[in-house]
Amino acid sequence: MDNVTIDVHVNGLDQEVLRAEIRRALLRTPRELPTKYFYDDRGSELFERICELPEYYQTRTEHMLLSTIADQLVARTEAEELVDLGAGAATKTRVLLTAMAKANRLRTYIPFDVSEGIVRRVANELVTEYRGLRVHGVIGDFLEHLEHIPSGEKRLVVLLGGTIGNLRPDAASAFLSRVSAEMTSGDYFLLGVDLIKEAKRLEAAYNDAAGLTAEFNKNILRVLRTSLDVDLEPEAFAHVAFYNP
């Protein structure tokens, strides 16, 4: 489509680079794996399904909050471009797009995500849903490729879904500084965060009865098995999620 542009900044995974990155992550205390590797096409599809689960309160709560403030937010920011970091399926972002369109301000949507498949799908959906909309997708890791956000003005940059909580405090601070460096006068930043609440509710959100979150978390092992061509059996691992205040 003429009004869809997709810039790709991750072209496959170099095995040596990936091995070094995974080695560093596993040598940390506690051990960890980079969350970007959850989101191949299968991982993105699983996460869409997780967002519809009754236990996963974050998506519907954030959708409700955005619905409440969207018109006021658009009036306050006068934004004409929406930059969506970690866009995924743009389920909640559509609330903002609709408010911008209603105010006759919507010009450009910039979904930034590691999954090329989902960005292309969403881009084609949105240019059909919103007349005259231009979509400029960026395929990359927003922790590494922020400088590839297209230049513009009157931009609203959003990071929703509590994604900031995936980062350690020092990494979160560094990331927010980089976001600020990419913004210009007249831009605004909207950050979604999950608040501390009772452990039972938090743990239920990540231990759903359908087992989708367990499947999603194990998907990172499948991604690494394929990318590194290693003998790794995801079913040998157990999904354990608990709140550690």
N, C-alpha and C positions, 0 to 999 in steps of 0.2 A: 504494500500500500504506500502511496506517495507521502502520506502524513505520518508514517512510522519510520523511525531511524533506530537502529540497534548498534551500539558500539560494544565490541567484545574485547575485554582486557584479560581474560583467563582462557588460554587456548590449551586445554588439556593439562595434565599434571606431569611435570618433569620428575621422574622417579627419585633422582638424587636429592633434589630440592625437597620433595615430599618426605623422603626418609629422614633428612636432617631436621625438618620441622617436627615430625612425629617424635623423633628421638629427644629433642629438646623438651617437648611437652610431657613426655613420659618420665623425664628426669626431674620434673618439678615436684614440689611437695605442697599439696597432694598431686598425684598424677592426673593428667587431663589430656583431652584431645581437642583440637580446634573445632569449634562448633560449626564452622562453614562447611565441614565435610558431611554434615547431616543432609545437606540440601542438594542431592542429585534430583532427577525428576521424580524418582520413587519417594524420596524423603520429603520433597515438597508436597506431593499428593497425600502422604500420610499426615503431614502437619495440617493440611486443609481439613482432613477428617477429624483430627484432634480438636480443632477449633470449634467443631460442632457438638462435641461431647457435653453431656450435662455436668460432668465434674470440672470441666475446664472453663472456669468462670471468667477468665481474663478477657477473652474475645468479646463476649456479649456485654460485659461491664464497660469495656472501653468503647464499644459501639454505641452504647447508651449515652455515655459521657460526651462522645463526639457529636451525637445527634442533638444533644442539649445545647452545645456551644458553637456548633458549626457556623450558623449565620452570623453570630456575634464575632467569631474569629475572623471570618472573611471580611467583615466590615472594618474590624480593627487593623488587620494587616494589609488590606487592599491587594492581596496577593493575586498574581496572574499566572504564576508558575508554581507547581507543586512538585517538590523533590522528595521522593519516598524511599528512605534508606531501609533496606531489607523488605522490599515491597511485597514479596510473595504474591498471593492471589488478589491483592488490593481490596480485600473484602471490606475492611473498615475505612480505607482511604476513599472509597466511593461516596461516603457521607460527605467528605470535604469537597470532592469533585462536584457533587451535585449542588452543594451550597455555592460554590464558585460559579457554576454554570447559571444558577438561578439569579445571581447578582450580575450576570453578564461579564464576569471577570476571567473565566477559564480560558487560558490560551494553550498552555503546555503542561504535560505530565511527564515527569522523569522518574521512572521506576528503576531502582538500583538494587540488583540482586545477583547472587552467585549462580542461580539457575537460569540458563538461557531459555530452556523450554517454557518455563512458566512466564517469563517476561514477554516472550513472543506471543504466547497465547493471550495474556492479559492485554497486551498492546492492541491486538486485533479486535478483542472484545470491546475495549473502551472507545476506539475511534468509531465504532458502530453505535455505541450507546450515547456518545456525546458529540453532537454535530460540530464540526470545525476543529475538534481537538487535535493537537499535534502531540505525538508520543515520541520521546527520545529516550530509549532504554539504554541502561549501562549495565553490562554484565561484568561483575567484578566483586571483590571483597572490599566492603566499605571501610575496613580497618587498614587497607593498603592502597586503595585506588581512589580516594576521595578527590584527588586533583583532576580526575576525569569527569567530574560533574560539569555539564555544559554551562558556560557562562550565561548569565541572564540578569534580570532585574525584577523587583517585586516578587521575590521567591519566598514561599513557605517551605521550609525544610522540616520533615517529620521523621522521627524514629519512634515507632509505636510497639506495642506488645510486650513492654517490659524487657526488650532486647538488651538494654543497657545493663541489666542485672546479670547477663552472661559474662561480664567483664570484671576482672579484679579492680579494686579502687584506683590503683595507679594507672592501669590501662584505660579505664573509663575516663579518668581526668585527661589523659593524653589524647584520647579520641575526641572528646568534646572540644579540646583546644584546636584540633585539626579541623573540626567542623566550623568553628568560629573563624578560622583563617580563610576558609573557602567562601564565607559569607561576605556580602557587601552591604553598604548602607541601604536601609529599606527592606532588607531580608529579615525574616523571623524564623525562630526555631521552636518546634513543638516536640516535647519529650514525654513519652508514656512510661510510667513506672508502676510496678506492683508494690503495694504497701504491705508492711508486716501485718500478719493476722494469725488467727489460731492455727496451730500446727496441723490439726486434723483436716482443715479445709485445704491448706497448702499441699499436704501430702496426697490427698484424694485427687487433686488436679493432675498429679504426675504418676498416679497409680490407678488409672481408670479401669473399670471392670471389663471393658472390651479388650484391654491389652494393647491398644494402639500406641500408647507412649512407649511401652516396652519395645514394640516392634520398630518404632521410630528411632529410639536410642541405639538399638542393635544395627540399624541400617548404616550407621557410621562405620561399623566393622566390615560390612559388605562393601562399602565404597573403598575402604582401604585395602581390603583383600583383592579387589579387582585392580585398583590403581597400582598396588605394589607387587601384585602377582605373588602373594605369600599364602602359605598354608594356615588359614585362620578360619575357625568354625564359630560363627556368631552364636549358635545355639549352645555352645559350651559356656557362655557367659550368662549371668543372671542380672536382670534389671532390678536395682534396689534404689528407691528414691525416698529420702527422708529430709526433714527440715533440720538444718544445723545452724541455730542462731549464733 
